[in-house]
Amino acid sequence: MHAERADAARDYFPGLTGLRGVAAGWVVLYHVWLLADAPAVRLGVVDATPLFAGGFIGVDLFFVLSGFLLGRPFLAWAQRRRAFPSLAGFWKRRCLRVLPAYYAQLAILLVAARVADGAWPVGLGGLLAYLSMEFTYVPGFGPLLNGVWWTLPIEWNFYVVLPLLGLAFARWRAWVVFVAVLAAVLAFRAACYASLADRALGTILYPLIIHLPGRLDEFVCGMLGAWFELRRTRPSPRRDLAALLLGLAGVAGLLLAVSGRGDFFAQGEAPIIFVFASAAGASLGLVVYAAAVRVPLARALFGGRALAFLGTISYSLYLWHGIVFVAAERSGVTRAPALAGLGRLALALIPIVLLVAWLSYRLTEHPFLVTAPATHRDAPPPAT
């Protein structure tokens, strides 16, 4: 029993809970910014617009966090530090972590649509696609009842691939696995891009460029962070700080690169569509590693109580913030003169979002979290 508690303490990373809060909060700010018609944002003499315009990178951060935290037990096995994780137990915990909040929201949105429109928004086939969380791979499916659900199948299918990646790390060197995954992902992205030459084929294949396997390198970057964290036998403050600074510099570079571009994936803008996810994964992987090994600067940036709270409710926060925003927009609230401007709109809507997310967490997440082993409670929600 004491050994299990010691393992739980070693496997819990407070900084990563804070980073989860950064990921969810960043996406929320991004959508508030869009709701306010994407204004220029200045903080004194600093142009903060790229920070808001690049808020979708919070989704990439979720993927990297999943790679680190969920991949870590499999990598510990690959390094002969523990037994191979029980796959039945792993998938059961993932179902308990992901499905209750998602199914609860699905039921609420279905009923709300039925009441509002007098008809169910989807038929039996659509319902099965939602329940299986594989709607991304159904040609022509949509629009989604909740726009942010597009990320759910990416995370969900990573759970299937993850044990195979663990076996790959056990058999080959880490850099070989990374290069192989990167090559496969780049080839897949190239095939998706090439499909645009055929309108019919491009309609089916190109949208998958932002889904698995096109996002697998981000998860693997998180796994590499866990690989090196597990192999870290002695502290190296300078190296760890350098990793954090390099990662933050990479994120800053990405923000500048994507600012003003709009949805470059929807526009098929090359070459950024080939390299963005890889660059984001590498940069964020360094930040996640530094936060996990408790670099003092990372602790100062990501260790506050506010971020810990956001990290705790991050799944429900992600699931519900868009619904609140859509409801506010359709009701005309966002057009009220008193809420003109990004600041006023954020102050009006974000407290409501936080309340709804907290209620969702308490009612549809927490009851299932307490049944999971302590070593898995810090695992992130799906990259939602």
C-alpha positions in Angstrom: 0.0 0.0 0.0 2.8 2.4 0.9 4.5 1.5 -2.4 1.4 2.4 -4.4 1.2 5.7 -2.6 4.8 6.4 -3.4 4.2 5.6 -7.1 1.2 7.9 -7.2 3.2 10.7 -5.8 5.9 10.2 -8.4 3.4 10.0 -11.2 1.6 13.2 -10.3 2.9 16.4 -12.0 1.3 19.6 -10.7 2.8 21.6 -13.4 1.0 19.5 -16.0 -2.3 20.2 -14.4 -1.5 23.9 -14.7 -0.6 23.4 -18.4 -3.9 21.7 -18.9 -5.5 24.8 -17.5 -3.4 26.9 -20.0 -4.6 24.7 -22.9 -8.3 25.0 -22.0 -8.1 28.7 -21.1 -6.2 29.5 -24.2 -8.8 27.9 -26.4 -11.6 29.7 -24.5 -9.9 33.1 -25.0 -9.4 32.3 -28.7 -13.1 31.7 -29.2 -14.1 34.8 -27.2 -11.7 36.8 -29.4 -13.4 35.4 -32.5 -16.8 36.1 -31.0 -15.7 39.7 -30.6 -14.9 39.8 -34.3 -11.1 39.2 -33.9 -10.0 42.7 -32.8 -6.5 43.9 -32.5 -5.4 43.5 -28.9 -2.7 45.8 -27.3 -1.4 45.5 -23.8 0.3 48.9 -23.4 2.9 49.1 -26.1 2.8 45.3 -26.8 0.7 43.9 -29.6 -0.9 40.8 -28.0 -3.0 39.9 -31.0 -0.9 36.9 -32.0 -1.5 35.4 -28.5 -5.2 35.5 -29.1 -5.1 34.6 -32.7 -3.0 31.5 -32.0 -5.2 30.2 -29.2 -6.1 27.1 -31.1 -2.6 25.9 -30.2 -4.2 25.0 -26.9 -5.6 21.9 -28.7 -2.0 20.9 -29.8 -1.0 21.3 -26.1 -3.7 18.8 -25.1 -2.4 16.2 -27.5 1.2 16.6 -26.3 0.0 16.3 -22.7 -1.8 13.1 -23.6 1.3 11.7 -25.2 3.3 12.4 -22.1 0.9 11.3 -19.4 -0.8 8.4 -21.1 2.4 7.2 -22.8 4.5 7.3 -19.6 3.4 3.9 -18.2 4.1 2.2 -21.5 7.4 3.9 -21.8 8.3 2.8 -18.3 7.7 -0.7 -19.4 9.8 -0.2 -22.5 12.6 0.9 -20.2 12.0 -2.2 -18.0 10.9 -0.2 -15.0 7.5 -1.8 -14.6 5.2 -4.5 -16.0 3.3 -3.9 -19.2 0.1 -1.9 -18.4 -3.2 -3.8 -18.4 -4.8 -2.9 -21.7 -8.3 -3.7 -20.3 -7.6 -1.5 -17.3 -6.2 1.3 -19.5 -9.2 1.4 -21.9 -11.7 1.1 -19.1 -10.1 4.1 -17.4 -10.1 6.0 -20.6 -13.8 5.3 -21.2 -14.6 6.4 -17.7 -12.6 9.6 -18.2 -14.0 10.5 -21.6 -17.5 9.2 -22.2 -19.7 10.3 -19.2 -19.3 14.0 -19.8 -19.4 13.6 -23.6 -22.5 11.4 -23.5 -24.2 13.7 -21.0 -23.7 16.7 -23.3 -24.7 14.7 -26.4 -28.0 13.8 -24.7 -28.6 17.4 -23.6 -27.9 18.8 -27.1 -30.1 16.1 -28.8 -33.0 16.9 -26.6 -32.5 20.7 -26.9 -32.5 20.4 -30.7 -35.6 18.2 -30.6 -37.4 20.8 -28.5 -36.3 23.7 -30.5 -36.8 22.3 -34.0 -39.5 19.7 -33.4 -37.3 17.0 -34.9 -34.2 15.0 -34.0 -31.0 16.5 -35.5 -29.6 13.1 -36.5 -30.9 9.7 -37.5 -29.9 6.3 -36.2 -26.7 6.3 -38.3 -25.7 9.7 -37.0 -26.4 8.7 -33.5 -24.2 5.6 -33.8 -21.4 7.8 -35.3 -21.6 10.1 -32.3 -21.7 7.3 -29.8 -18.7 5.6 -31.3 -16.9 8.9 -31.6 -15.8 8.1 -35.1 -17.9 10.7 -36.9 -14.8 12.3 -38.4 -14.3 9.4 -40.7 -17.9 9.4 -42.0 -17.8 11.3 -45.3 -20.1 14.3 -45.4 -21.0 14.0 -41.7 -21.9 17.3 -40.0 -22.2 20.0 -39.0 -21.4 18.7 -35.5 -23.8 19.5 -32.7 -20.8 20.9 -30.9 -18.0 22.3 -33.1 -15.2 21.5 -30.7 -16.0 17.8 -30.9 -13.8 17.5 -34.0 -10.9 16.8 -31.6 -12.5 13.9 -29.8 -11.8 11.2 -32.4 -8.2 12.2 -32.6 -7.7 11.5 -28.9 -10.0 8.5 -28.9 -8.1 6.8 -31.7 -4.7 7.6 -30.0 -5.8 5.2 -27.2 -5.8 2.4 -29.7 -2.5 3.3 -31.2 -0.7 4.0 -27.9 0.1 0.4 -26.9 1.7 -0.2 -30.4 3.8 2.9 -29.9 4.9 1.5 -26.5 6.0 -1.7 -28.2 7.9 0.3 -30.8 9.8 2.2 -28.1 10.7 -1.1 -26.5 12.1 -2.5 -29.7 13.8 0.5 -31.3 15.6 3.6 -30.2 13.5 6.6 -29.3 14.9 8.7 -32.2 14.1 5.9 -34.7 10.5 5.7 -33.6 10.2 9.5 -33.8 11.7 9.7 -37.3 9.5 6.8 -38.5 6.4 8.5 -37.2 7.4 11.9 -38.6 8.1 10.4 -42.0 4.7 8.6 -42.0 2.8 11.7 -40.9 4.5 13.9 -43.5 3.7 11.3 -46.2 0.0 11.3 -45.0 -0.2 15.1 -45.1 1.3 15.1 -48.6 -1.3 12.6 -49.7 -4.1 14.7 -48.2 -2.8 17.8 -49.9 -2.4 16.0 -53.3 -6.0 14.9 -53.1 -7.1 18.5 -53.6 -6.3 18.0 -57.3 -9.4 15.8 -57.4 -12.4 17.7 -56.1 -14.4 14.6 -55.1 -11.4 12.8 -53.5 -10.2 16.0 -51.8 -13.6 16.5 -50.2 -13.2 13.2 -48.4 -9.4 12.9 -47.8 -8.1 16.4 -47.3 -10.1 17.1 -44.1 -8.3 14.2 -42.5 -5.0 16.2 -42.6 -5.8 17.5 -39.1 -6.8 14.1 -37.7 -5.0 10.8 -37.1 -2.6 9.8 -38.4 -1.9 13.4 -39.4 -1.6 14.5 -35.7 0.3 11.5 -34.4 3.7 13.3 -34.2 2.3 15.6 -31.5 1.4 12.7 -29.3 4.9 11.2 -29.9 6.5 14.4 -29.0 4.8 14.2 -25.7 5.9 10.6 -25.3 9.5 11.7 -26.0 9.2 14.2 -23.1 8.1 11.3 -20.9 10.9 9.1 -22.2 13.6 11.6 -21.3 11.9 12.4 -17.9 12.0 8.7 -17.0 15.7 8.5 -18.0 16.6 11.6 -16.1 18.8 10.1 -13.3 20.1 13.4 -11.9 19.0 17.0 -12.0 20.5 19.2 -14.7 19.0 22.7 -14.0 20.7 24.4 -17.0 19.6 21.8 -19.5 16.1 21.7 -18.2 15.8 25.5 -18.2 17.2 25.5 -21.7 14.5 23.0 -22.8 11.8 25.3 -21.3 13.2 28.5 -22.9 13.6 26.8 -26.3 10.1 25.4 -26.1 8.6 28.8 -25.2 10.6 30.4 -28.0 9.3 27.9 -30.4 5.7 28.6 -29.3 6.3 32.3 -29.7 7.6 31.8 -33.2 4.6 29.7 -34.1 2.3 32.5 -32.8 4.0 35.0 -35.0 3.9 32.6 -38.0 0.2 31.9 -37.8 -1.0 35.4 -36.8 -3.1 36.9 -39.5 -3.3 33.7 -41.6 -6.8 32.6 -40.7 -7.6 29.0 -41.0 -4.6 27.9 -43.1 -5.6 24.2 -43.0 -9.1 25.0 -44.5 -7.3 27.1 -47.1 -4.8 24.4 -48.0 -1.9 26.8 -47.5 1.4 25.1 -48.1 4.0 24.6 -46.7 2.7 25.5 -43.3 0.1 22.7 -43.3 2.9 20.2 -43.5 5.1 21.5 -40.7 2.8 23.3 -38.2 1.7 20.3 -36.1 5.3 18.9 -36.0 6.7 22.3 -34.9 4.0 22.7 -32.3 4.5 19.2 -31.0 8.3 19.7 -30.7 8.0 23.1 -29.0 5.2 22.1 -26.6 7.0 18.8 -25.9 9.9 20.7 -24.5 7.6 22.9 -22.3 5.8 19.8 -21.0 9.0 18.1 -20.2 10.3 21.2 -18.3 7.0 21.4 -16.3 7.2 17.7 -15.4 10.7 18.0 -14.1 9.7 21.0 -12.1 11.9 23.7 -13.6 11.5 26.7 -11.2 10.4 29.0 -14.0 7.8 26.5 -15.2 6.6 26.1 -11.7 6.2 29.9 -11.5 4.4 30.1 -14.8 2.1 27.0 -14.5 1.9 26.3 -10.8 -0.8 28.8 -9.6 -4.1 27.8 -8.1 -6.1 29.5 -10.8 -4.5 27.3 -13.5 -4.8 24.2 -11.3 -8.5 24.9 -11.1 -8.8 25.4 -14.9 -6.8 22.2 -15.4 -9.1 20.3 -13.1 -12.3 21.3 -15.0 -10.5 21.6 -18.4 -12.5 18.8 -20.2 -15.9 20.2 -19.2 -14.6 23.7 -19.8 -13.6 22.7 -23.4 -16.9 20.9 -24.0 -19.2 23.6 -22.8 -17.6 26.9 -23.6 -18.6 26.9 -27.2 -22.2 26.0 -26.4 -22.4 29.0 -24.1 -20.9 31.2 -26.7 -23.3 30.0 -29.4 -26.3 30.4 -27.1 -25.2 34.0 -26.3 -24.7 34.8 -30.0 -28.1 33.4 -31.1 -29.9 35.2 -28.3 -28.4 38.5 -29.4 -26.5 39.0 -26.2 -23.2 39.5 -27.9 -24.6 42.4 -30.0 -25.7 44.4 -26.9 -23.9 47.8 -26.8 -23.0 47.2 -23.1 -20.9 44.2 -24.2 -19.1 45.8 -27.1 -15.4 45.0 -27.1 -13.4 41.9 -26.2 -12.9 42.8 -22.5 -16.5 43.4 -21.7 -17.6 40.3 -23.6 -15.1 38.2 -21.8 -16.1 39.5 -18.4 -19.7 38.8 -19.2 -19.4 35.3 -20.6 -16.4 33.6 -19.0 -17.9 33.5 -15.5 -20.9 31.7 -17.0 -18.7 29.3 -18.8 -16.7 28.6 -15.7 -19.9 27.9 -13.7 -21.3 25.6 -16.3 -17.9 23.8 -16.7 -17.6 23.3 -12.9 -21.2 21.9 -12.7 -20.4 19.5 -15.6 -17.2 18.4 -13.9 -18.9 17.8 -10.5 -21.9 15.9 -12.1 -20.4 14.0 -15.0 -16.6 13.7 -14.4 -15.8 13.6 -10.7 -18.1 10.7 -9.8 -16.1 8.5 -12.3 -12.7 10.0 -11.5 -12.8 8.8 -7.9 -13.0 5.2 -9.1 -9.7 5.5 -11.0 -6.3 4.7 -9.4 -4.5 7.7 -8.2 -1.7 7.2 -10.7 -4.1 8.0 -13.5 -6.0 11.0 -12.1 -3.6 13.5 -13.6 -4.1 12.0 -17.1 -5.5 14.8 -19.3 -9.0 14.7 -20.7 -9.2 14.1 -24.4 -7.7 16.9 -26.5 -10.9 18.7 -26.4 
